[in-house]
């Protein structure tokens, strides 16, 4: 099976990303003269991304830079 580094980077980024916590969402004006506002939305308990995925992503990015493939990162 051929290696797809772009797909690997995308999956590692997703696995390494923190999730949960508060996300701020813009709510536009309802149209009755009221202003739009930004409201907090709780997306569940905060959970850190995977350390191993972060390390592997860093290795892939470092290898791409060292091989002169900076545009692929």
C-alpha positions as CSV (number, residue, x, y, z in Angstrom):
1,X,0.0,0.0,0.0
2,X,1.5,3.4,-0.9
3,X,2.2,5.9,1.8
4,X,0.0,9.0,1.9
5,X,1.9,11.6,4.0
6,X,-0.7,14.3,3.5
7,X,-3.4,12.0,4.9
8,X,-1.2,10.9,7.8
9,X,-0.5,14.5,8.7
10,X,-4.2,15.3,8.7
11,X,-5.0,12.3,10.9
12,X,-2.2,13.0,13.3
13,X,-3.3,16.7,13.5
14,X,-6.8,15.6,14.4
15,X,-5.6,13.1,17.0
16,X,-3.2,15.6,18.6
17,X,-5.8,18.4,18.8
18,X,-7.4,19.3,22.2
19,X,-11.2,18.9,22.4
20,X,-14.0,20.1,24.6
21,X,-14.3,23.2,26.7
22,X,-16.0,26.4,25.8
23,X,-16.5,27.5,22.2
24,X,-17.6,31.0,21.4
25,X,-20.3,31.2,18.6
26,X,-21.5,34.4,16.9
27,X,-25.3,34.7,16.8
28,X,-26.4,37.2,14.2
29,X,-29.2,39.8,14.8
30,X,-32.7,38.2,14.8
31,X,-33.7,41.2,12.7
32,X,-35.9,43.1,15.1
33,X,-33.2,45.8,15.7
34,X,-31.3,43.8,18.3
35,X,-27.6,43.4,17.8
36,X,-25.8,40.2,17.1
37,X,-23.9,38.7,20.0
38,X,-21.3,36.1,20.9
39,X,-22.4,33.3,23.2
40,X,-20.5,30.6,24.9
41,X,-21.3,27.0,24.0
42,X,-20.1,24.1,26.3
43,X,-18.7,21.3,24.1
44,X,-18.1,18.9,27.0
45,X,-15.1,18.4,29.3
46,X,-11.8,19.6,28.1
47,X,-9.5,16.7,26.9
48,X,-6.0,17.0,25.7
49,X,-4.9,15.6,22.4
50,X,-2.7,12.5,22.1
51,X,1.0,13.1,22.9
52,X,2.1,10.3,20.6
53,X,0.2,11.7,17.6
54,X,1.8,15.1,18.3
55,X,5.3,13.6,18.3
56,X,4.7,11.6,15.1
57,X,3.3,14.7,13.4
58,X,6.4,16.7,14.4
59,X,8.6,13.9,12.9
60,X,6.7,14.0,9.6
61,X,6.9,17.8,9.4
62,X,10.6,17.8,10.3
63,X,11.3,15.1,7.7
64,X,9.5,17.1,5.0
65,X,11.5,20.2,5.9
66,X,14.8,18.4,5.9
67,X,14.0,16.8,2.5
68,X,13.1,20.2,1.0
69,X,9.4,19.6,0.8
70,X,8.3,22.6,2.8
71,X,5.3,23.2,0.5
72,X,3.9,19.8,1.4
73,X,3.6,20.7,5.1
